[in-house]
Amino acid sequence: MSGYLLEMKGIVKKFDGVPALDGIDLQVRPGECIGLCGENGAGKSTLMKVLSAVYPHGTWDGEILLDGRPLKAQSIRDSEAAGIVIIHQELMLVPELSVTENLFLGNEITLPGGRMDYPAMNQRAEALLKELKLNDVNVVLPVSNYGGGHQQLIEIAKALNKNARLLILDEPSSSLTASEIQVLLEIIRGLKAKGVACVYISHKLDEVEAICDTIVVIRDGKHIATTPMQDMDVRRIISQMVGREMNQLYPKLERTQGDIVFEARNVTCYDIDKPERKKVDKVSFTLRRGEILGIAGLVGAGRTELVSAIFGAYQGASECEVLLNGARIDTATPLKSIRAGLALVPEDRKQHGIVRDLDVGQNITLSVLGRYARFSRIDREAELKTVAEEIARLGLKTASPFLPITALSGGNQQKAVLSKMLLTRPKVLILDEPTRGVDVGAKFEIYKLMLELASQGMSIIMVSSELAEVLGVSDRVLVMGEGRLRGNFINQDLTQETLLAAALDHTHE
């Protein structure tokens, strides 16, 4: 016996004849955590979909061995029965069902006669969530009652409920707070101690460094290196991933800022479920021509609600006055905001950014389709010319503009959403978590694009949970806390500690 729980040998997966995976090998021992690293589009998620039988045996070439025996899973149910459980980057919860019903979906505990044993399931659900330090979750309420961070941990509880021998975590911390990430890493350490193997995919390389025993790097569908973590550091992982040294994570470009061009006054958002409660409370700020304004704050501070209300996309009741070049503009709906010169790249790419049924090119031109309308027809030639230019400009990795948008990696989907909004030629571009789920190479490209746009006179608002990113890119930083503005800092010698202190300071308004 090799001592491996799992071996993947020479895995090849093609889409429309183009190889997404080209002879990948991967081995995992019981109790080992593998860090699977690579840029967006490198093939990480595709490889894990092969392993978990999202792509069934027969749709790819190569061999998978579990305990030394061939695994020929035809469905996710088959791979889960073998003890392989995947937690996808995009959550797979049913919002209308309760937390318990989500945890036991397809694995219900039943009474004689087939009725569901809710008391037993609720008890088990509470025990699972207690393991994850989720003590404030009522398991009988719909999962939609809880935010993204809680839902991510509920998804992990669902996987633990399936008695996984090999747990695949695809960007598990993208919507978690710093304290929730520490809980997650502790859970993984506990699972490793029990002999559970893990494959951990994350662009947050500090997490990879903290939890993984072995690093496997793939690039453009090919295996680059397998190295013990003790022989690696973050810089070396990055250079293997991108094929070059990343000397600085944040590009620099000398720019000058102009006069104030944008102003938001007294932005107020009311909680959808409790209208008497304010999610954002009379926040006002200005923005200069060519300025990049970072908005920082802890989860629940009201950052997304603030920019959604300004853009006319907040779901609940809201009030605000928005001025562009000194004149009040109508931002009651996203369409009116776009026509007035605003654009928003939303936080939730899957829900609000892409149209899943359309291809890559159609998603890119969706916001400016009228430009290609010739009477009752669309000038496809002109449209495709624009699409090709945008794909080249943003370095978007896709085999074809006619591929479904869902076939692209998360980072490349993000680039398509960014391209869609830039085609509206906005004067003010709002980016809500623009690099979530995006690798270091693609992050650098997005930052560079932001700086170039700002140097051309575009004004940019960027909401980000990553304080290092806010400090690396912004000219000025607003800090929010509990729906209020707690700080407005020029980004000179500004530190993460200063921003965090402002976010936590209940006395500073």
C-alpha positions as CSV (number, residue, x, y, z in Angstrom):
1,M,0.0,0.0,0.0
2,S,1.2,3.5,-0.8
3,G,-0.2,5.1,2.4
4,Y,-2.3,7.4,0.3
5,L,-6.0,7.8,1.0
6,L,-6.5,9.3,-2.5
7,E,-4.5,9.4,-5.7
8,M,-5.4,11.3,-8.9
9,K,-3.2,10.2,-11.9
10,G,-2.9,11.9,-15.2
11,I,-6.2,13.7,-15.1
12,V,-7.2,15.3,-18.4
13,K,-10.5,17.3,-18.8
14,K,-11.5,19.1,-22.0
15,F,-14.2,21.6,-22.9
16,D,-15.0,21.9,-26.6
17,G,-11.7,20.2,-27.3
18,V,-9.7,22.7,-25.2
19,P,-7.9,21.1,-22.3
20,A,-8.8,22.7,-18.9
21,L,-6.7,20.0,-17.1
22,D,-3.7,18.5,-18.9
23,G,-2.3,15.5,-17.0
24,I,-2.7,16.5,-13.3
25,D,-1.4,14.3,-10.5
26,L,-2.5,14.7,-6.8
27,Q,-2.0,12.5,-3.7
28,V,-3.4,12.9,-0.3
29,R,-2.7,11.0,2.9
30,P,-5.2,10.5,5.8
31,G,-5.0,13.5,8.1
32,E,-3.1,15.6,5.6
33,C,-4.2,19.1,4.3
34,I,-3.2,19.9,0.7
35,G,-3.2,23.5,-0.3
36,L,-4.2,23.6,-4.0
37,C,-3.0,26.9,-5.4
38,G,-3.2,28.5,-8.8
39,E,-4.4,31.6,-10.6
40,N,-8.1,32.0,-11.7
41,G,-8.6,29.7,-14.6
42,A,-5.7,27.4,-13.6
43,G,-8.1,24.5,-13.2
44,K,-8.4,24.1,-9.4
45,S,-12.2,24.0,-9.3
46,T,-12.3,21.8,-12.4
47,L,-10.0,19.3,-10.8
48,M,-12.1,19.2,-7.7
49,K,-15.3,18.8,-9.8
50,V,-13.7,15.7,-11.4
51,L,-12.8,14.4,-7.9
52,S,-16.3,14.9,-6.5
53,A,-18.0,13.6,-9.6
54,V,-19.7,16.8,-10.6
55,Y,-18.0,15.7,-13.8
56,P,-18.7,11.9,-13.7
57,H,-16.3,9.1,-14.5
58,G,-16.1,8.8,-18.3
59,T,-16.2,12.5,-19.0
60,W,-12.5,12.9,-18.3
61,D,-9.3,10.8,-18.8
62,G,-7.0,9.5,-16.1
63,E,-7.5,7.5,-12.9
64,I,-8.7,8.1,-9.4
65,L,-7.7,5.7,-6.7
66,L,-9.3,5.6,-3.2
67,D,-7.6,3.3,-0.7
68,G,-5.7,2.0,-3.7
69,R,-8.8,0.9,-5.5
70,P,-10.3,2.6,-8.6
71,L,-13.1,5.1,-7.9
72,K,-15.6,5.5,-10.8
73,A,-18.2,7.8,-9.3
74,Q,-21.1,8.7,-11.6
75,S,-22.6,11.4,-9.3
76,I,-22.0,13.5,-6.2
77,R,-24.0,11.0,-4.3
78,D,-21.5,8.2,-5.3
79,S,-18.5,10.3,-4.3
80,E,-20.1,11.3,-1.0
81,A,-20.9,7.6,-0.3
82,A,-17.2,7.0,-0.7
83,G,-16.5,9.8,1.8
84,I,-15.5,12.6,-0.5
85,V,-17.4,15.8,0.3
86,I,-17.0,19.1,-1.5
87,I,-17.9,22.6,-0.2
88,H,-18.3,24.7,-3.3
89,Q,-17.2,28.3,-3.6
90,E,-20.8,29.2,-4.4
91,L,-23.0,28.1,-1.5
92,M,-25.4,25.2,-2.2
93,L,-28.0,26.0,0.5
94,V,-31.8,26.3,-0.1
95,P,-32.7,29.7,1.4
96,E,-36.3,28.9,2.1
97,L,-35.6,25.7,4.1
98,S,-34.6,25.7,7.8
99,V,-31.0,25.3,8.9
100,T,-31.8,21.7,10.0
101,E,-33.5,20.9,6.7
102,N,-30.4,22.2,4.8
103,L,-28.0,20.2,7.0
104,F,-29.9,16.9,6.4
105,L,-31.0,17.5,2.8
106,G,-30.9,14.1,1.1
107,N,-29.7,12.4,4.4
108,E,-32.8,12.9,6.5
109,I,-33.3,10.9,9.8
110,T,-36.7,9.2,9.5
111,L,-39.2,7.5,11.8
112,P,-40.8,4.2,11.0
113,G,-43.2,4.9,8.2
114,G,-40.9,7.4,6.5
115,R,-41.9,10.6,8.4
116,M,-38.9,12.9,9.3
117,D,-37.6,12.8,12.8
118,Y,-37.3,16.5,13.4
119,P,-36.4,16.4,17.1
120,A,-33.5,14.1,16.4
121,M,-32.4,16.2,13.4
122,N,-32.7,19.5,15.3
123,Q,-30.6,18.0,18.2
124,R,-27.9,16.8,15.8
125,A,-27.9,20.2,14.0
126,E,-27.5,22.1,17.2
127,A,-24.6,19.8,18.2
128,L,-22.9,20.4,14.8
129,L,-23.3,24.1,15.0
130,K,-21.9,24.1,18.5
131,E,-18.7,22.5,17.2
132,L,-18.5,25.4,14.8
133,K,-18.9,27.9,17.6
134,L,-22.3,29.0,16.0
135,N,-24.2,29.5,19.2
136,D,-26.5,32.3,17.9
137,V,-28.3,30.2,15.2
138,N,-31.8,29.0,15.6
139,V,-31.8,25.7,13.6
140,V,-35.6,25.8,12.9
141,L,-35.5,29.2,11.1
142,P,-34.9,29.6,7.4
143,V,-31.2,29.7,6.4
144,S,-32.0,33.0,4.6
145,N,-32.3,34.7,8.0
146,Y,-28.5,34.4,8.3
147,G,-25.7,36.3,6.6
148,G,-23.0,35.1,4.3
149,G,-20.5,34.2,7.0
150,H,-23.0,32.1,9.0
151,Q,-24.2,30.4,5.8
152,Q,-20.6,29.4,4.9
153,L,-20.2,27.8,8.3
154,I,-23.6,26.1,8.0
155,E,-22.4,24.7,4.6
156,I,-19.3,23.3,6.4
157,A,-21.6,21.8,9.1
158,K,-23.6,20.1,6.3
159,A,-20.3,18.5,5.0
160,L,-19.3,17.3,8.5
161,N,-22.7,15.7,8.8
162,K,-21.8,13.4,5.9
163,N,-18.9,11.9,7.8
164,A,-16.3,13.0,5.2
165,R,-13.0,11.1,4.9
166,L,-11.8,13.7,2.4
167,L,-13.1,17.3,2.6
168,I,-12.7,19.6,-0.3
169,L,-13.0,23.3,0.7
170,D,-13.2,25.7,-2.3
171,E,-12.6,29.3,-1.2
172,P,-14.3,28.5,2.2
173,S,-13.4,31.8,3.8
174,S,-14.3,34.3,1.1
175,S,-17.3,35.6,3.1
176,L,-16.0,35.0,6.7
177,T,-14.8,37.5,9.2
178,A,-11.3,37.3,10.7
179,S,-12.7,35.6,13.9
180,E,-14.8,33.1,11.8
181,I,-11.7,32.2,9.7
182,Q,-9.9,31.4,13.0
183,V,-12.8,29.1,13.9
184,L,-12.7,27.5,10.5
185,L,-8.9,26.8,10.8
186,E,-9.4,25.3,14.2
187,I,-12.1,23.0,12.8
188,I,-9.8,21.8,10.1
189,R,-7.0,21.2,12.6
190,G,-9.4,19.1,14.6
191,L,-10.5,17.1,11.5
192,K,-6.9,16.5,10.6
193,A,-6.2,15.1,14.1
194,K,-9.1,12.7,13.5
195,G,-7.6,11.5,10.3
196,V,-9.8,13.4,7.9
197,A,-7.9,14.5,4.8
198,C,-8.5,18.0,3.3
199,V,-7.9,19.8,0.0
200,Y,-7.9,23.6,0.7
201,I,-8.3,26.0,-2.1
202,S,-7.9,29.7,-1.2
203,H,-6.4,32.9,-2.6
204,K,-5.7,33.9,1.0
205,L,-2.2,32.5,1.1
206,D,-1.8,33.3,4.8
207,E,-4.5,30.8,5.5
208,V,-2.9,28.2,3.2
209,E,0.4,28.8,5.1
210,A,-1.3,28.4,8.5
211,I,-3.2,25.2,7.8
212,C,-1.7,23.2,4.9
213,D,1.0,20.5,5.1
214,T,1.7,20.2,1.4
215,I,1.3,22.8,-1.4
216,V,0.3,21.6,-4.9
217,V,0.6,24.4,-7.6
218,I,-1.1,24.2,-11.0
219,R,-0.9,26.7,-13.8
220,D,-2.9,26.7,-17.0
221,G,-4.2,23.2,-16.3
222,K,-0.7,21.7,-15.8
223,H,0.9,20.4,-12.6
224,I,3.8,22.8,-11.6
225,A,5.0,21.5,-8.3
226,T,4.2,19.6,-5.1
227,T,6.2,20.9,-2.1
228,P,6.0,20.4,1.7
229,M,4.8,23.7,3.3
230,Q,7.8,23.7,5.5
231,D,10.0,24.4,2.4
232,M,7.7,27.1,1.1
233,D,6.7,30.7,2.0
234,V,3.9,32.9,0.5
235,R,6.3,34.6,-1.9
236,R,7.5,31.3,-3.3
237,I,3.9,30.1,-3.7
238,I,3.0,33.3,-5.6
239,S,6.0,33.0,-8.0
240,Q,5.1,29.3,-8.7
241,M,1.4,30.3,-9.3
242,V,2.1,33.2,-11.7
243,G,5.3,32.0,-13.2
244,R,7.1,35.2,-12.2
245,E,8.2,37.1,-9.2
246,M,5.5,39.4,-7.7
247,N,7.8,42.1,-6.3
248,Q,4.9,44.2,-5.2
249,L,1.3,43.2,-4.7
250,Y,0.0,46.8,-5.3
251,P,1.0,48.6,-8.5
252,K,2.0,52.3,-8.2
253,L,1.0,55.0,-10.7
254,E,1.5,58.7,-10.0
255,R,-1.8,60.6,-10.4
256,T,-3.3,63.9,-9.6
257,Q,-6.8,64.4,-8.3
258,G,-9.2,67.1,-9.5
259,D,-12.1,68.9,-7.9
260,I,-15.0,67.3,-6.0
261,V,-17.3,65.7,-8.7
262,F,-19.5,63.5,-6.6
263,E,-21.4,63.9,-3.3
264,A,-23.7,61.6,-1.3
265,R,-25.7,63.3,1.4
266,N,-27.5,61.8,4.4
267,V,-27.6,58.2,3.0
268,T,-30.0,56.2,5.2
269,C,-31.0,52.6,4.8
270,Y,-33.7,50.8,6.9
271,D,-33.5,47.1,7.8
272,I,-35.7,45.1,5.5
273,D,-36.9,42.8,8.3
274,K,-37.0,45.5,11.1
275,P,-37.9,48.8,9.4
276,E,-37.5,50.7,12.6
277,R,-33.8,49.8,12.6
278,K,-31.3,51.7,10.5
279,K,-28.5,49.8,8.6
280,V,-27.0,53.1,7.5
281,D,-27.6,56.2,9.4
282,K,-27.2,59.6,7.7
283,V,-23.8,59.0,6.0
284,S,-22.4,61.8,3.8
285,F,-19.2,62.0,1.8
286,T,-17.6,63.5,-1.2
287,L,-15.4,62.2,-4.0
288,R,-12.8,64.0,-6.2
289,R,-12.1,63.5,-9.9
290,G,-9.6,60.7,-10.3
291,E,-9.7,59.7,-6.6
292,I,-9.9,56.1,-5.3
293,L,-12.0,56.1,-2.1
294,G,-11.7,53.0,0.0
295,I,-14.6,52.1,2.3
296,A,-13.6,49.8,5.2
297,G,-15.4,48.4,8.2
298,L,-16.3,45.2,9.9
299,V,-18.9,42.8,8.5
300,G,-22.4,44.3,9.2
301,A,-21.0,47.9,9.3
302,G,-23.4,48.9,6.4
303,R,-20.8,49.3,3.6
304,T,-22.7,47.3,1.0
305,E,-26.0,48.9,2.0
306,L,-24.4,52.3,1.6
307,V,-23.2,51.8,-2.0
308,S,-26.4,49.9,-2.9
309,A,-28.6,52.8,-1.8
310,I,-26.5,55.3,-3.7
311,F,-26.9,53.2,-6.9
312,G,-30.6,52.6,-6.3
313,A,-30.1,48.9,-5.7
314,Y,-30.9,48.6,-2.0
315,Q,-33.8,46.2,-1.5
316,G,-35.4,47.9,1.5
317,A,-36.4,51.5,2.2
318,S,-33.7,54.1,1.8
319,E,-33.1,57.9,1.5
320,C,-30.2,59.8,-0.1
321,E,-29.3,62.8,-2.1
322,V,-26.7,62.3,-4.8
323,L,-24.9,65.0,-6.7
324,L,-22.7,64.8,-9.8
325,N,-20.7,67.8,-10.9
326,G,-22.8,69.9,-8.4
327,A,-26.2,68.9,-9.8
328,R,-28.6,66.5,-8.2
329,I,-29.1,63.3,-10.1
330,D,-31.9,60.7,-10.0
331,T,-30.5,57.3,-8.7
332,A,-33.9,55.8,-7.7
333,T,-33.1,52.7,-9.8
334,P,-29.9,51.1,-11.2
335,L,-30.9,52.0,-14.7
336,K,-31.4,55.7,-13.8
337,S,-28.0,55.6,-12.0
338,I,-26.2,54.1,-15.0
339,R,-27.8,56.8,-17.3
340,A,-26.6,59.5,-14.8
341,G,-23.0,58.2,-15.0
342,L,-22.7,55.7,-12.1
343,A,-21.8,52.0,-12.3
344,L,-21.7,49.3,-9.6
345,V,-19.9,46.0,-9.6
346,P,-21.9,44.2,-6.9
347,E,-20.5,42.1,-4.0
348,D,-22.5,39.0,-4.8
349,R,-21.3,38.1,-8.3
350,K,-23.6,35.0,-8.6
351,Q,-26.8,36.7,-7.5
352,H,-26.4,40.2,-8.9
353,G,-23.5,40.3,-11.3
354,I,-23.9,37.6,-14.0
355,V,-26.8,36.2,-15.9
356,R,-26.2,32.5,-15.6
357,D,-28.1,31.4,-18.8
358,L,-26.1,33.7,-21.1
359,D,-22.6,33.2,-22.6
360,V,-19.5,35.2,-21.7
361,G,-19.9,37.7,-24.6
362,Q,-23.6,38.3,-23.9
363,N,-22.9,39.0,-20.2
364,I,-20.2,41.6,-21.2
365,T,-22.4,43.6,-23.6
366,L,-25.6,43.3,-21.5
367,S,-25.5,46.8,-20.1
368,V,-25.0,48.5,-23.5
369,L,-27.0,46.2,-25.8
370,G,-28.8,49.3,-27.3
371,R,-25.5,50.3,-28.9
372,Y,-25.7,47.3,-31.2
373,A,-29.4,47.5,-32.0
374,R,-30.1,48.0,-35.7
375,F,-33.9,48.4,-35.9
376,S,-35.2,45.1,-34.6
377,R,-31.8,43.2,-34.8
378,I,-28.5,43.1,-33.0
379,D,-25.4,43.8,-35.0
380,R,-23.6,40.7,-33.8
381,E,-20.4,41.5,-35.7
382,A,-20.0,44.9,-33.9
383,E,-21.0,43.3,-30.6
384,L,-18.4,40.5,-31.0
385,K,-15.7,43.0,-31.9
386,T,-16.3,44.8,-28.6
387,V,-16.4,41.5,-26.7
388,A,-13.0,40.5,-28.2
389,E,-11.5,43.9,-27.3
390,E,-12.8,43.6,-23.7
391,I,-11.5,40.0,-23.3
392,A,-8.1,41.2,-24.4
393,R,-8.2,44.4,-22.3
394,L,-9.0,42.6,-19.0
395,G,-6.9,39.5,-19.7
396,L,-10.1,37.4,-19.3
397,K,-9.3,33.7,-19.7
398,T,-12.0,32.0,-21.8
399,A,-11.7,29.4,-24.6
400,S,-14.5,31.2,-26.5
401,P,-16.9,34.2,-25.9
402,F,-19.7,31.7,-26.6
403,L,-18.9,29.6,-23.5
404,P,-21.5,29.7,-20.7
405,I,-20.4,32.4,-18.2
406,T,-20.7,29.7,-15.5
407,A,-17.9,27.7,-17.2
408,L,-15.5,30.4,-16.2
409,S,-13.6,30.6,-12.9
410,G,-14.9,33.0,-10.3
411,G,-12.1,35.5,-11.0
412,N,-12.8,35.5,-14.7
413,Q,-16.6,35.9,-14.1
414,Q,-15.6,39.0,-12.0
415,K,-13.6,40.4,-14.9
416,A,-16.7,39.9,-17.2
417,V,-18.9,41.8,-14.7
418,L,-16.3,44.6,-14.4
419,S,-16.1,44.8,-18.2
420,K,-19.9,45.0,-18.5
421,M,-20.1,48.0,-16.2
422,L,-17.0,49.8,-17.7
423,L,-18.7,49.6,-21.1
424,T,-21.3,52.1,-19.7
425,R,-18.4,54.6,-19.5
426,P,-19.2,55.8,-16.0
427,K,-17.9,58.9,-14.3
428,V,-18.1,57.2,-10.9
429,L,-17.3,53.4,-10.6
430,I,-18.4,51.7,-7.4
431,L,-16.6,48.4,-6.7
432,D,-18.0,46.2,-3.9
433,E,-15.4,43.6,-2.9
434,P,-13.9,43.6,-6.4
435,T,-11.2,41.0,-5.7
436,R,-13.2,38.5,-3.7
437,G,-12.3,35.0,-4.8
438,V,-9.7,36.4,-7.2
439,D,-6.0,35.2,-7.2
440,V,-3.0,37.4,-6.6
441,G,-2.1,37.8,-10.3
442,A,-5.7,38.8,-11.3
443,K,-5.9,41.1,-8.2
444,F,-2.8,42.9,-9.5
445,E,-4.4,43.3,-12.9
446,I,-7.6,44.7,-11.3
447,Y,-5.7,47.2,-9.2
448,K,-3.7,48.3,-12.2
449,L,-6.9,48.8,-14.2
450,M,-8.3,50.9,-11.3
451,L,-5.3,53.1,-11.2
452,E,-5.3,53.6,-15.0
453,L,-9.0,54.5,-14.9
454,A,-8.4,56.9,-12.1
455,S,-5.5,58.5,-13.9
456,Q,-7.9,59.1,-16.9
457,G,-10.2,61.0,-14.5
458,M,-12.7,58.3,-13.4
459,S,-13.7,58.5,-9.7
460,I,-13.7,55.1,-7.9
461,I,-15.4,53.9,-4.7
462,M,-14.1,50.6,-3.5
463,V,-15.6,48.6,-0.6
464,S,-13.3,45.9,0.7
465,S,-13.0,43.6,3.8
466,E,-9.3,43.3,3.3
467,L,-7.6,46.3,5.1
468,A,-4.3,45.6,3.3
469,E,-6.1,46.0,0.0
470,V,-7.8,49.3,1.1
471,L,-4.5,50.7,2.2
472,G,-2.7,49.4,-0.9
473,V,-5.0,51.0,-3.5
474,S,-6.9,53.9,-1.9
475,D,-6.1,57.6,-1.8
476,R,-8.5,58.2,1.1
477,V,-10.4,55.8,3.4
478,L,-13.8,56.0,5.0
479,V,-14.4,53.7,8.0
480,M,-17.9,52.6,8.8
481,G,-19.2,51.0,12.0
482,E,-22.8,50.1,12.9
483,G,-24.1,52.1,10.0
484,R,-22.3,55.3,10.8
485,L,-19.2,57.0,9.5
486,R,-16.5,56.6,12.1
487,G,-13.5,57.9,10.2
488,N,-12.3,59.8,7.1
489,F,-8.5,59.4,6.6
490,I,-6.0,60.6,3.9
491,N,-4.0,57.5,3.1
492,Q,-0.6,58.7,4.2
493,D,1.3,56.6,6.8
494,L,-2.1,55.1,7.5
495,T,-2.1,51.7,9.2
496,Q,-4.5,48.7,9.6
497,E,-4.5,49.3,13.3
498,T,-5.8,52.9,12.8
499,L,-8.6,51.7,10.6
500,L,-9.5,48.8,12.9
501,A,-9.5,51.2,15.9
502,A,-11.9,53.5,14.1
503,A,-14.2,50.6,13.1
504,L,-14.4,49.5,16.7
505,D,-14.6,53.0,18.3
506,H,-18.2,53.5,19.5
507,T,-17.5,57.1,20.6
508,H,-16.0,58.4,17.3
509,E,-18.6,59.7,14.9
